[in-house]
């Protein structure tokens, strides 16, 4: 019986050797890939679906190529508190294979951090798990900045911005110091007091999680300010005629998806703030849309009805008491 086993083993070995002779590639030893280097550029906006991100991954190596990535985060869309995690697939050329690669053998350009590597398919495929920069530190590019001839600058809010810096320019030269605002608008009247001149503004966002992270300065349109306008600005430097609370004039707008927002008469809109309209208080989120339900604001909780107005001195639909100022009263 032992002899029979030896004969079977010998026959099997002969078959393997014959196959290797018929296919020289099996016999030839592949060359090792002992380190890898990839460059990663990511543009991911919070509150967008997975798949809408732009992630560019490149390598200059002629020994392996990049064959895409997959998202490892749970869920279906990006949120500003996420740290993106992706798995990059590298495929070795026919004459190469990957060795086991540790962190010191993997170079990642673009701010990504190595987590682990895994080999597959006889070491011809390498999976790299990496983390990208936290979305908390991201800032979407500013766009849509508008300066009206009422001296008010407005722009779409950015969800990861805690504040904005505004510079006013007259005939291309900066006027005074930068303004700071926590909303998506700024009153620039005090820096637009020279008549018959052309003005514009530049705005940049400041990250709300790390104020040292600031976006690029982005320009608005230019407006010509006449002597008549300057007289109005001097009479009302605080722009109370265009941005008071209950005195604001404007109109409600509804999007196709049913969300409401309020357009003031000067074209601005409230965002990330309360606004008094018609004697009632409404809260608008960072994108300018009216909110309903519970609102957490500066350490207190308020409730807005299905129509958007803040409830006061009553029980909410879920049986909590709110006071005269609308804040929840713990019982």
C-alpha positions in Angstrom: 0.0 0.0 0.0 2.8 2.4 0.8 4.4 1.7 -2.5 1.2 2.6 -4.3 1.0 5.9 -2.5 4.6 6.7 -3.6 3.7 5.9 -7.2 0.6 8.2 -7.0 2.7 11.1 -5.6 5.3 10.6 -8.3 2.7 10.6 -11.0 1.2 13.8 -9.6 4.6 15.5 -9.5 5.2 14.5 -13.0 1.9 16.0 -14.0 2.7 19.3 -12.3 6.2 19.5 -13.9 4.7 18.8 -17.3 2.2 21.6 -16.9 4.9 24.0 -15.8 6.9 23.0 -18.9 3.9 23.7 -21.1 3.3 27.1 -19.5 6.6 28.8 -18.8 4.9 31.5 -16.8 4.2 29.1 -14.0 7.8 28.2 -13.9 9.2 31.7 -14.1 9.4 33.4 -10.7 7.5 36.7 -10.5 9.2 39.8 -9.2 8.3 41.2 -5.8 6.5 44.5 -5.1 7.8 45.5 -1.7 6.4 49.0 -1.5 3.6 51.1 -3.0 2.8 54.7 -3.5 -0.5 56.3 -4.4 -1.8 59.9 -4.6 -5.3 60.6 -3.4 -7.4 63.7 -4.1 -10.9 63.8 -2.5 -13.8 66.3 -2.8 -16.6 65.1 -0.5 -19.4 67.4 0.5 -21.5 66.7 3.6 -25.2 65.9 3.0 -24.5 64.3 -0.3 -25.2 60.6 -1.2 -22.4 58.0 -1.4 -21.3 57.9 -5.0 -21.5 61.7 -5.5 -18.1 62.2 -4.1 -15.1 62.9 -6.3 -12.0 60.8 -5.3 -9.1 60.6 -7.7 -6.5 57.9 -7.0 -3.3 57.7 -9.1 0.0 55.9 -9.1 3.0 56.5 -11.4 4.2 52.9 -11.0 4.6 50.6 -14.0 4.4 47.5 -11.8 0.9 47.8 -10.6 -2.3 49.9 -11.4 -5.2 51.4 -9.5 -8.5 49.6 -10.1 -10.9 51.7 -8.2 -12.1 52.0 -4.6 -15.1 51.2 -2.4 -16.6 53.1 0.5 -16.3 51.4 3.9 -18.4 53.8 5.9 -21.9 52.7 7.0 -24.9 54.5 5.7 -26.0 56.0 2.4 -24.8 59.6 2.5 -22.0 61.7 3.9 -22.4 63.6 7.1 -20.2 66.4 8.4 -19.1 64.3 11.4 -17.8 61.5 9.2 -14.2 60.4 8.6 -14.3 58.8 5.1 -12.9 55.3 4.9 -12.2 53.7 1.6 -10.6 50.4 0.2 -8.3 50.9 -2.8 -7.7 48.0 -5.2 -4.2 47.7 -6.7 -3.5 45.1 -9.3 0.0 43.9 -10.1 1.2 43.5 -13.6 1.6 39.9 -14.8 5.3 39.7 -13.9 4.9 41.0 -10.4 3.2 40.1 -7.1 2.7 42.0 -3.8 4.6 41.0 -0.6 3.0 41.7 2.8 3.1 45.4 3.1 3.1 47.3 6.5 2.5 51.0 7.1 6.1 51.9 6.5 6.0 50.4 3.0 2.9 52.3 1.9 3.2 55.9 0.9 -0.1 57.9 0.7 0.0 61.4 -0.7 -2.9 63.8 -0.1 -3.5 63.5 3.6 -4.8 59.9 3.8 -3.8 57.5 6.6 -3.0 53.8 6.2 -5.1 51.3 8.1 -4.3 47.9 6.7 -3.4 46.0 3.5 -4.7 42.6 2.4 -3.5 40.4 -0.5 -5.8 38.4 -2.7 -5.6 36.2 -5.9 -2.1 34.7 -5.2 -0.8 38.1 -4.1 -1.6 39.7 -7.5 -4.2 42.0 -5.9 -3.6 44.3 -2.9 -6.4 45.9 -1.0 -5.5 49.1 0.9 -7.8 50.3 3.6 -7.2 54.0 4.3 -8.9 56.9 6.0 -9.3 60.4 4.5 -9.5 63.8 6.2 -12.5 64.3 8.4 -15.4 66.1 6.8 -15.5 68.3 9.9 -12.4 70.0 8.5 -13.7 70.4 5.0 -15.0 73.6 3.5 -17.0 73.7 0.3 -15.9 76.4 -2.1 -17.8 79.7 -1.8 -20.1 80.6 -4.6 -23.1 82.8 -5.5 -21.8 85.8 -3.5 -24.0 88.8 -4.2 -23.6 92.4 -3.2 -26.8 94.5 -3.5 -26.9 98.3 -4.0 -28.5 98.3 -0.5 -25.0 97.5 0.9 -25.9 93.9 1.9 -23.7 91.0 0.8 -25.3 87.5 0.8 -24.2 84.0 -0.1 -25.4 80.3 0.2 -24.5 78.9 3.6 -21.9 76.2 4.0 -22.8 73.5 6.5 -19.3 73.1 8.1 -18.8 76.9 8.4 -19.2 78.5 11.8 -18.6 82.0 10.6 -17.5 84.1 7.6 -15.0 86.8 7.0 -15.9 89.7 4.6 -13.7 92.3 3.0 -15.1 95.3 1.2 -13.3 96.8 -1.8 -13.7 100.2 -3.4 -12.3 100.5 -6.9 -10.1 97.4 -6.2 -8.7 98.6 -2.9 -9.7 97.2 0.5 -11.7 99.4 2.8 -11.1 99.0 6.5 -10.7 95.7 8.3 -12.5 92.4 7.6 -16.0 92.0 8.9 -17.1 88.8 10.7 -20.6 87.3 10.7 -22.2 84.1 11.9 -24.9 84.2 9.2 -24.8 84.1 5.4 -25.2 87.9 5.0 -23.3 91.0 6.0 -24.1 94.7 6.2 -21.3 96.5 4.4 -22.9 100.0 4.5 -20.3 101.6 6.8 -17.6 100.7 4.3 -19.5 102.0 1.3 -19.8 105.7 2.2 -17.9 107.3 -0.6 -20.3 108.3 -3.4 -20.0 107.6 -7.1 -17.6 104.7 -6.7 -17.8 100.9 -7.5 -17.7 98.4 -4.7 -17.4 94.6 -4.4 -16.7 92.2 -1.5 -14.7 89.1 -1.0 -15.9 86.4 1.4 -14.3 83.3 2.9 -15.7 80.6 5.3 -14.2 79.7 8.7 -14.6 76.1 9.8 -16.8 75.7 12.8 -14.9 72.8 14.3 -11.4 74.2 13.7 -11.4 78.0 13.2 -7.8 77.8 11.9 -9.2 76.1 8.8 -10.3 78.8 6.4 -11.5 78.7 2.8 -10.3 80.8 -0.2 -11.4 84.3 -0.7 -14.2 84.5 -3.3 -15.4 87.7 -5.1 -18.9 89.0 -5.5 -20.3 91.1 -8.3 -19.5 94.9 -8.4 -22.1 97.6 -7.7 -22.0 101.3 -8.3 -23.0 103.4 -5.3 -24.4 106.9 -6.1 -24.5 109.9 -3.8 -28.2 109.3 -3.2 -27.4 105.8 -1.9 -24.6 107.0 0.3 -27.1 109.5 1.9 -29.4 106.5 2.6 -26.6 104.6 4.1 -25.6 107.5 6.4 -29.2 107.9 7.5 -29.5 104.2 8.2 -26.1 102.6 8.6 -27.5 99.5 10.3 -29.7 98.7 7.3 -32.8 98.5 9.6 -35.0 99.1 6.6 -34.0 95.9 4.9 -33.1 93.5 7.7 -35.3 94.1 10.8 -37.1 91.2 12.4 -40.9 91.8 12.3 -40.4 94.7 10.0 -38.8 92.7 7.3 -40.7 92.6 4.0 -40.4 89.7 1.6 -42.2 86.6 0.5 -42.3 82.9 1.3 -41.0 80.5 -1.3 -41.6 76.8 -1.6 -39.3 74.3 -3.3 -40.5 71.4 -5.4 -39.8 69.0 -2.6 -42.1 71.0 -0.2 -39.5 72.8 1.8 -40.1 76.5 2.6 -37.7 79.4 2.8 -38.1 83.2 3.1 -36.8 85.7 0.6 -36.3 89.2 2.0 -37.1 92.2 -0.2 -33.3 92.8 -0.8 -32.8 89.3 -2.0 -31.2 87.9 1.1 -32.6 85.1 3.2 -32.2 84.0 6.8 -30.0 81.0 7.5 -28.9 79.3 10.7 -31.0 81.8 12.7 -34.3 82.8 14.1 -36.4 85.3 12.2 -39.6 87.1 13.4 -42.1 87.3 10.6 -45.6 88.6 11.1 -45.2 88.6 14.9 -44.2 84.9 14.9 -40.7 83.4 15.3 -39.4 80.9 12.7 -36.1 79.0 12.6 -34.2 78.5 9.3 -31.4 76.0 9.0 -27.9 76.5 7.6 -29.2 76.2 4.0 -32.1 78.7 4.6 -34.9 76.2 4.9 -37.6 76.6 7.6 -37.5 73.9 10.3 -40.3 72.3 12.2 -40.3 70.2 15.4 -37.7 70.5 18.1 -34.9 73.1 17.7 -31.8 73.1 19.9 -30.4 76.6 20.1 -27.8 78.0 22.5 -28.4 75.4 25.2 -32.2 75.5 25.1 -34.8 73.5 23.2 -37.7 75.1 21.3 -40.6 73.6 19.4 -41.8 74.8 16.0 -45.3 73.7 14.7 -45.9 72.0 11.4 -46.4 75.6 10.0 -43.0 76.6 11.3 -44.0 79.1 14.0 -42.4 78.7 17.5 -44.9 77.5 20.2 -45.1 79.5 23.5 -46.9 79.0 26.8 -48.4 75.6 25.9 -47.8 71.9 25.7 -46.1 70.6 22.5 -47.7 67.8 20.5 -45.4 65.3 22.3 -46.6 66.6 25.7 -43.7 68.8 26.8 -44.2 72.3 28.4 -42.7 75.4 26.7 -42.6 78.8 28.4 -43.4 82.3 27.4 -40.0 82.5 25.5 -40.7 79.2 23.8 -38.0 77.3 25.7 -38.8 73.8 27.1 -39.5 73.8 30.8 -38.1 70.7 32.6 -40.7 69.1 35.0 
